[in-house]
Amino acid sequence: MGLLPDEITGELADRYVRKAHEQLADDGPLADAHTAWVEYVRASSGEVFDDLTLPDYDVAPDAETTERVFVRACYFDFLVDSLIDALEGSAGVTLTNRDPQENTDALPVTFGPLHDRIVPPETGRERVRDAVDEPSLRALGPDELRDLYRRVVPREVRLALGEYYTPRGVADLAVDGLDIGTPETTVLDPGCGSGAFLAACIDRKREAMTEESPRSRVDRVTSSIVGIDLNPVAVKSAKLAYCASLFDELTAETVSTVSVPVFLTDALGLMREDDLRFDGETTTGQFDALVGNPPWVPWERLPAAIKDRLREQYVDDLGLQPHGGAAARLGHSNDDLSIPFVWVCIHRYLREGGRASFVLKRDVMRGAAGAVLRGLQVGDRSLSVEHVHDFAALEPFAEVGANAAVYTFEADAEASVPIDTTVWQERDGTDPVYGTDDELRETTRTRRTELRPIDPEDATTAWVRADAERGALGDCAHDIRHGLKDDANAVFGLERTDLDDLEPDLVYPYIKSRHVRKYGLSGHDLRLVPARAAGEDNEAWLSRELPRTYDYLSAHREELLDRSSSWLETGPFYSVFGLGEYTWADYKVAWCRLGFKPDFTVVSTREDPDLGERQVVPGDHYMFIATDHRETAHFLCALLNSATYQRTLRDIASNGKASLSKSVVSELNLPAWPDTETSRRLATLSMDAHEIVRDSSHDGEMSESAQGSIQEIQTEIDGLVEEGLAAGTLV
């Protein structure tokens, strides 16, 4: 059921939304509020509504997108407002600044009075207030508010606004790295969302102030733990979570009012610079610590004005653009706002020698988008990464499928590598529980390792883990071959009707980019392969034994002779490149070399309705490792498809056309067959995966049950590879 019963988020929600849409059509106060809210969102978050497609289940599916989003935001604000009523009544306290804009004037709209216009108090807010009891209010936290938000605000809207709310357990880990337990230590979350990091900070403060009075604890907390957010609904939600974290103190007779320092404004100061008024005074200055999960708003969705001002105010001063020439545009090296956001906040708010913990994408350890972070320099201030919590094997943000890590920095300290790192993994197939850091530790397992740059002399190169990912780099004991190249698709690529005009002896199943998936194929084309080896002079044999095939090729002689590739200048007029004994090996581990599609599969023979069972020939877009040993092929395929090798590939792959070229894959540790228990198990798992893909695939799609089976196999492969590499026993 969650925090509130289903009738509150169901029947009451439908009534509220319906009434709100009716009032929007009347051009009254709600319509004015809608106009002001849309202007505010567009100024702060860009044109997030333009390409937004909402689900049809709403009671007003034909209304304008901005109206539908606004009404859903209003309804969540209504629920939070009603829950604040309940908390105030239960604790006997008054929150003096519940409305988001009270301390900054950033938004000329007060939503509270609008709610009672839409649904009368006796059937609206009072109903919500009566639906929650004191134990629920005591247990109320950001996770419960986040789940409530998800129930009433469409996923599409949350993602468009870059709202990736952080589980409390992850927030706890970030806060643990900051040492904020002393009463005087100040901390800011500049993108506080529903308040997960604020609540974690409050708990640390309360643990350190057991001897003080309730009033003193409230004052200590509210003078030292501050939040900022651009989303009005998030600000009010964070204020509620803030108060719930102080529930015991707020019930004391000496505490009748509380004011919460969570501010609605632009933390970067790009679109507005608001005075932050708190307890009658304007508060400014810097903080001892920063913490949070910055907005992951894609660069292309930011308003042009924000990008321009970010360039004008901070790019050069803070070193936000490490690239030159044609790449010298912020956005090439920053795929979203998160790292510029963190760098600007460190510059604006962090005191000398302060610490900061932020949740960022794990991918910033590598690639262009992470070059700024790996430079560890904010203008003239150096940074040291003190610790990283690596969640590559978990999915704390499963809703968006984003790999994440917690990075803890110390400002004005000399940068150094390697970097102390904790790797988080599943425990015995148990689903991790992210409720608190203790629950996370109880339901997962961890391992300590280090992050090191691939180039020890250049810390800006990709960082890889010293245990598994560093182990995935090494010597490749196998020759990597190029697929068939003939530069004449119109001649050698066949339709099934062409089989009537030539003998089928030299026609083979041929794989192109679209055919390979992990552990299998989704189809094949037909290809005429007129020789067994590149440059082979078999013209006399071909004309004698397969005359129709020879006549077919002869009819295209001029076209074949006009091919420009120097690789095709030797041998008969129909020569092809990329043929040898390796092409006809019993097993080949194949992958597409173009782009970055790290799907590896073992190919051998394939059944064709016209040809029967024939050897599969990889096409020009492919590289492969050939072997006549089935277990070796599947062992290598399991390695290459494992999470550790895939991450390492991302670290070393270029951004060019051939991202998975021979030179790239040759940097991986791909050993000769070791014949160990682990290698045999990995080979068996790969064989099982190939069998599932082959037997369950229909028109390139797998059933849900088959996908689940593949995922179970992949999880075991990932664990075996990572453990084996970390222990040094795998390769």
N, C-alpha and C positions, 0 to 999 in steps of 0.2 A: 504493500500500500504506500509506503514512503511516509514522508513527514505529514502529509494531509491526505484524507480519504479520497477515494476515486470520485465521489460526487462533487468535490470541490474543484478538482481539475477536469472534470467531465461536464456534468449538467450545469453547474454554476459557470464554468468557463464558457460554455456555448451561449448561455443567456447574456453574460457580460459582453462577449464579442458581438453578438447580434445587436444588442442595445447600443453598443459603441458605434457600430457601422451606421445605424439609423441616425445617431446624433451627428456623425460626421457629415451626413447629407444635409443637415439643417444649417450649416455654416454658422454654428454657435461657438462657444468657448472651446469645445473639443476640436473643432476644425482649426481654430486659431493655434491651439497647442500642437496639432499635427503639423501645421506649416512651420512653426518655429522649430520643432523637433527635427523635421526633414532637413531644414537649412543647417542645423547644428551638426547632424550626422554627416551630411555631404561635405561640410567644411572640415570636419575632423577625420573622416574615414574615406572620403572619396566617393566615387559613383558606384557604391556597393549594390545599389538597387537595379542598375541597368540590365545586367545579365542574370538576375536572380530569378530562378524558377521555383515556385513554392508548390507543396503538395496540394492535392485537390480536396483533402478531407475537411478543410475549414468550412465553417457555416456561411462564409461569404467568399466563395472561391472566385467570383467574377469581379471583386473589388480591385482597385488599383493596388499594385504591389506595395507601395509605400504605406498605404492605408492598412493593409493586412499586417505588415510588419509592426507598424506603430501600435495597432490595437493589441497585438500579442505582447509587445513590450509593456503596454499599459496594464494588461492583465497581470503580468508578473509583478509589476510595481504595486498593483493593488494587493496581491497576496503578501508581498513583503511588508507593505504598509500595515496590513491587518495583523501580521505576525508581530510587528513592533508594538501594536496596540496590546496584543496578548502578553508580550514580554514586560511591557511597562506595568500592566495590571497585575501580573504575577509577582514581579520583583518589587513593586511599589516605587518605581522610579520614573522619571521623565527624561526622554532623549530630547535634548533641546535643539538639535540641529538635524532632524531626520531627513529633510528634503535635500537632495544632492547639491542644489545651487546656493544654499544658504551661506556658504563660506567663501564663494568665489563670484557669484553672479554670472557664471558661464552660460547658463541656459535660462531664458526669460519665461520659464514655465514651471508652475508648481502643480504636480500631478495629484496630490492628496485630495483637494476639494473636488477634482473632476470625478474621482471614483464614486463618490456618493451621489453625483448627478446621474451616473450610468446605472448603478444598482443601489437602491436605498440601503442605509446602514443596517437596518434590522434584517434584511435578507441578503446582505452582502458582507461587509467587514465583520459584523457581529457573528455571523455564521462561521466565518473562518476562524475568528478568535476563539469561539466555543469549541472548535474541532481539534484544538491542540491543548494538551495538558502540561502541567509544570515539568514533569520528567522529560517530556519531549523538548521543552524549551531549554532545559538544562543541558540536554544532549545535542541541541541544535548547533550545527557547525557549517562551514563552507561546503562540505561534501553533500550534506542534505539540501542546501540551497542550490548547489549546482545541479543535483538530480531533479529538483523541482523545476529549475530553469529549463532543463532538457525536456521535461514533460509538456511545457507550455509554449516554448519557442522553437520553431522548426530548425532542424539541423542545418539546413541550407543557409539560414540567417546567421547562425552562430559561426559557421565557417567563413562566410563572406566578411564578417567583422573581425576575423582573426582571433576568435575567442576559444582558446584551448585551455580550459580550466584545469588546474593542477590538482591531482589527488593529494590528500593531506599527508600521506606517508612520504611522498616525494618532497613536499614542502618542508616537512620535518627534517629531512636529510640536508636540504639546502641551509636551513636555519642552524643546524648543528655545527656547520662549518664556520659560524660567525662569532661565537663567543660573546653573546649579547646578554648574558645573565645578570650582569651588574646593573643596578637601577639607573645609573647615569648614562649608559650606552644608548645612543639614539640610532634608530633604524628606519629606513624608508623603503616601501614597495612602490615604485613609480608606475606600476601597471597592475593594480592590486586585484582586479576581477572581483570574485565573490569573497575574497578575504582569506584564502587558505594560508598564505604566508603570514598575514597579520595575526591570525589565530595561533599559529605555531610560535610566533614571537611572543605573544601575550603569555602563553603557557610557560615559556622559558623565564620570562620576567617574574611571573607569579611564584615559580619554584624558588626564586632567589629572594623573595620578599616575605617570607613566612612570619617574620616578627613584626611587620608593620600593620597598622590599622587598615580596615577596608577602605576608608576614604583616602588614606595615603597611597595604598596600592593602586586605586583607580587613578589618582592624580599622577603617580609615577608612570603608569602605563600610557595614559593619554598625552603625557608630555614627551614621550620618547618613542612611540611606535606610530608611524604615520603612513597613510596610503594615498595614492593618486590614481585616478582612472578617468578615461574619456567617456565611458559609457554611463549615462545617468542611472540606469537600472542597476548596473554593477556597483556603483557608489552606494546606493541605498542598501543593496544586499550586503555589501561589506560592512556597513555600519551596524546592521542587524547581527551579523556574525561576530563582530567586535564586541557588541554588548553581551551576546550569548556566552562568549569566552570569559566575561567578567561577571557572570550571573550571580555567583555566590557573594561577591563584593557588593553588587548592586542591591541585594536583598537586605543589607545592613541598614539599621535605622539612621545611621549617620550619612547615608548616601541617598539623597532625594532626587538629584539631577545628575546627568552625565552629558558631556559633549564629546563627540568622537572626531578625531582628526583625520578624516578621510575626505579628500577634496576632488571635486569635479573640475578638471582642467587639463591642459596639454603639458605633460611632464617635460617635453622637449622644448617648449617655448617657441614653437614654430608658427602656429596659427594664432596663438593668444598668449599673453603673459598676465595671468591673474594674480592679484594679491591674495594670499592665503590667510584668511582671517580666522583666528581661533581664540575663544574666550576673550573677545573684545580687542585682541591685539593682532597685528599683522606679523605672521611668522615667516621667516626666510632663513637662509643659511644652509649649512651642510650637515652631513650625517656621518656617524661612525661606521655605519654599515648600510649596504644596499642589498635587497633580496627580491626575487620574483621570477615571473615567467613573462618575458616581454611579448608584445603583440607579434604574431607571425603573419602579419598582413602581407600578401605578395606585393612585390614592388610595383607591378603593373596596375594594381588596384588603388595605389595611393594617388591622391589629387596632385595635379601638376604643380600647384602652388606649394604643397608640402615638399615635393622633391626639389623644387627650385630653391626653396629656403634652406633645406638641408644642405644642398650644395653650397649655397652662398655663405652660410654661417659656420659650417662644421667640416666640410669635406677636406679642405686643405689643412686647416688647423689641427684636426684630429687624425689625419692620415687614413681617412675612410676609403680612399681610392688608391690601391697599390699598383694599378695598371696604368699604362700609358698608351699613346697612339689612339687607334680606333676604339680600343677597349676602355678608354678613359671616360666612362660615364658610370656614375653610381647606379647600380642596378645590374651591371655586368658581373661584378664581384659580390653583390649582395642580392640574393634571390628573394629576400623579404626584409622587413624592417627590423628584425630582432637584433642583429649585431650593431647596426648604427644606433638603435635605441639604447642598448647597453652602454656603448662607448660615450654617447652624449650624456647619459645619466651619470656615469662615472666622472665625466668632466664637470658637470654642473653641481653635483650633490655630494660626492664622496670626499671626505676630509683626507688630508695627507696621512698616509699609512693606514687608511681604512681598508675594510674587507668587503667583498661583494660575492654573492652566490646567486647565479642565474641558471634557469633551465633553458637550454638551447638545443638545437638539433645536433645530433651526434655527427651529422655530415660535415659540420664546420671543422672537424679534425682534418679534413682533406678538401681538395678542390678550390676553385676560385672564390666561392662564397665564404670560405673560412680563412682566406689569406689575411684579412684584417685582424681576426682574432689571434691567429698564430704569430702575427708580428708582435703582439704583446706590448703595444705602445699606444697610449692615448695622448696624442699631441706630444708634449715633452715629458709626459709621465710614463714611467715604465710599469709593467704589470708582471706579477709572478702568478702562475697557476699553481695553487697550493694543493688542490685535490680535484679529481674528477670521479663522479659516480656514473659508470657506463651502463646504460639500460638497453644495449643493443640486442640482448637475448630476451628482453621482456617488452611489453607493450603498454606502458602507463598511459599512453594516448591512443588506445586502440581505435577510438572513433575516427581518427584521421590517419591512422597508419603511419605516424611519424616516429622515427627513432629519436630518442632523446638522451641527454646526459645533463648532469648537474656540474657546472664549472664553478669552483671557488677561487677567487682572485685576491691577491694582496696588492694594493696600490703603492706606487713609489718604492717598490722592491725590485731588485735585480732579477730579471727573468732567467730561469734555469730549467734545464731538462736533464734527466727524465722527470716525468710528472707522476706523482703517486696516484694510483687509480684503483678503485674498487669495481669489480665486475659483478653484476647482479644476474642471477640465472634462476630458472625454475628449479623447484625441489621435488624430485620424484613424480613429475607430471601434475603436481598440485597447482591450481590456479593461484597466482599471487594475490594477496589481500593488501590493498594500498591505504587502508583506513588510517593507520599511524605508522611511524617508523618501526615501532616494536612489532606490529602485525606484519609489516613487510619483511622484517628479518626472520620472523617465525615461519613464514610461508615461502621463503626463497633460500638460496644459498649464495655465498659471496666468495670471491677470490681476490687477493691483492696482487697487483702487477704494476707496470709502469707504461706510460706513453712515451714514445721516442720518435723524433723525426726520422724519416727515411734517410735523409742526408744529415749525418751528425753535425756537419759544419753549417747547416742552414735550418734553423728552427721553424722557418715558414713553410718548409716542405711538409707533406702530409705526415700526420702523427699516426703511428701504428702501435698496437699493444705489444709489449715485450714478450708476453707469454705465448698467445696463440697467433696473432697476426704477424708478429716478427718471425715466428716459426713457419708461417706459410710462405715466406720469402726464402729463396734459396736456389739450388741447382735443379734444373729440369733434366731428367735422365732420358728424355724421349725426344725424338725428332718431331718437329711440328711442321706439317705439310699444308700446302695451299690447295684449295679445291680446283676442280676442272675449269680451265679458261679456254674459250674458243672464239670469242668475239664475233659470233655469228648466230645469234639466238634464232633468227628466222630460218636458218638452215638446220641447225642441230636440235633445236627445240621442236618436238613433234606433237601433233594432235593425234588422237586415236585413229582418226580417219586416214592419217598418213601411213599407218601400219599396212594398209592394203597395197601400198606402192613399193615396199621394200621388205627384205627378210627381217624377222624380229631378233636375229641372233645378237646384234650389237646395240640393241635398245635397252636402256636401263632406267630404273627408278632414279630420279634426279631431285635433289632437295635444294630449294631456294630459301630466301630469308623467312618467308611466311610459314614454312613447314615445321621448323624445329621449336619444340617447347622443352621444358625441363623433363628429362626422362622419357622422351618420346617424340613422335612425329604426328603431325595433323594432316598429312597427305604427301603427295609427291607429283612431280611432272614426269614426262617422258623425254629422254635424251638419247640421241644417236652418238655413240662413242666409237669412232671408227678404228681405234687402235688400242693396244694394250700398254703402250709406253709413248711418251712424248717424242716426236720426231721419227717414230718407227716407220720404216719404208716397207709397207705391206701392200702396196698398190697392186702388184701382180696377183698376190693371194686374194685380195678383196675382189678384183675384177673376175677372177676365176670361180671363187667359192660363193660369193654373194653378189651376183651380177646386178640384181635390181637395186641393191644398196649402192653399188658403184655407179650405176646409171643415175641414181638420184643425186649423188654428190657431183657427178660430172655435169649435170644440168645446172649446177650452181657454181661451176668452176670459177668464172670471172668474179663473182661476188666473193668467193673465198680467197682468191688471189689478191683482191683489193684490201684485205684486212691490213691495218697499219702496224699492229704490234710486232716488234722485233722478235718476241718470243715464238712467233709462229712462222719464222722464215726458213727453218730447216725442215726437212722431210717432205712428204707429199703435199699436194695443194690443199688437202683437207686436214692438215696437222692441227693438233690441239696441244695445249700446255697444261701441266699439272697432272700428268699421268706417270705412273710407275708401279712397281710392285706394291707400294704402300696403298695405292688406290684399290687394289684387290685383296687387301688384308681381310681376314675373317671379321675383325671388329675395328671400329673407328670411333673415337670420342670426338664428336663434332660440335662446332659452335660457329655462330655468325660473327665475323670479324668487324662488321660495320656497325656504327653507332655504339651504343652500350646496351646490349641485350645478352646478359650473362646466363643464358640457358644452355646447359650442356646435356648431350644425350649420346648414348651408344647406338650406332647404326651398324647393321650387319646385312642381312638379306631382308627383302620385303616382298610380300605377296601382291602381285598385280593381276587384275582380272584377265588381261590379254597376254601377259608375258609369263605368268606363273611366278615362281619364287626366283628373284634375281638380286644380285649384289647392288646395294645402294651406292650411288656415286654423289659425293658432295659437290655443290656448285661453286662458282667463282667467288661468292660472298663468304665462303666457309674456309675455316682452318680445321685441321684434325690431327689427332695422334693415332697412328695405326699400330695394331698388335694382333697376333694370332691367338692370344691368351685371353679368354673371356673374363676371367676374374680380374686380371690387370685392368682391362678396359673399364669394368664397372667400379673398381676401386678408385681409379682416377676420376671417373664421373662423379662419384660420391664426394671426393675431395673438392672438386671444382664447383659443385652445387652447394657445398656446405656454407653456412653463414660466415664462417671465419674467412674462407678463401674468397667469398663474394665481396666481403668488406675490403679485403686486401686488394682485390682487383680494382675496386672503386678508388682506392688510394693511389694506385700506380697508373691507371688508365689515363690516356690523354683525352682532351676534348675534341680531338680531330675526327676525321671521317672513320678511320680504322681504329677504334678504341680498343679492340681486343685482338690486336695484331700478334704476329709471332713474337715480336720483341717484347711485348707486354706479358704474354702468358709464359714466356721463357723465364721470366723473373720469379716464377712461383716454384716452390719446392714440390716437384712432382717426381717421386722416386721410382726406381724399378720395383717390381713386385716384392714386398718385404715378407710375405707369407707368415703373417702373425695372426693371432686370434682376432685382433681389431681389424686388420685389413680384410680378412675373410668375412667378417660380419658386415663391414661397409660394402663389400662387393655384393653380398647377399641382399642387403637392403636396397641397393641400386637396382639389382635384378627384379626385386619385388615391385619397386616403383615403376620400372619399365613395363612390367606385366600389367599392372593396374591401368596405366595410361593406355596401353594397347587394347586392353579388353573393354575399357569403359568409355573410350572416346567415341563420340558420334558427331560428325560434322565439326570437329575441332573443339567440342565442348565436353566436359566431364560432369558426371552427376555429383551432387553434393556429398553423397557417401564416399565416392571415389576421391574427391578432393580432401575429405576428412582423413581417409586412409593415407593419402600422400603426405598430408601434414604430420601425421603421427610418425611416418617413416623419416620425414625431414627433420623432425625434432630429435629423433634418436641419432641420425647422422650428425647433426650439429653438435650434440653433446659429445659423441665419440671423438669427433675431429678436434673440438676445442680442448677436451681433456687430454687427448693424446699429444697434441702440440705443446700444451702447457707443461706436460710431464716429460716431453722430449722422447716419447716412446713410439710415436706414430710413424715418422719417416726417417 
